[in-house]
Amino acid sequence: MKTSLFALLLVTVLTASILSGCVFAVGVPDSELKSKPTLGRQLSDLKRARDSGAINEEEYQAAKKRLLEQ
């Protein structure tokens, strides 16, 4: 009887521990899970925007300068 009670208590505690970890992981906003793009990625995206005509050369240079000064 003592052994089965201990086993039940152990299973309950383990289950609660596992579920609380799952609840925590589910409650984390996506924005916190995603990392900020690297400087290289930001510069590549900026160059792609200039090359596609989305921004002009002056806008490209200003944005590039801001990124490099960060």
C-alpha angles and dihedrals in degrees: 000000000000091000095051091047090050091047091050091049091048093050090048093051093046092047091050091049093051094046093048089055090051092049090051093050092047091049095057112103116240090239090065093049095052118075125224113265114261121253089251091054092048091050092048091050090048092051090048089053091052094046092050092050095247089124131018128238094265092052090046093053093046093049092045090052091051092051094049092048093055 
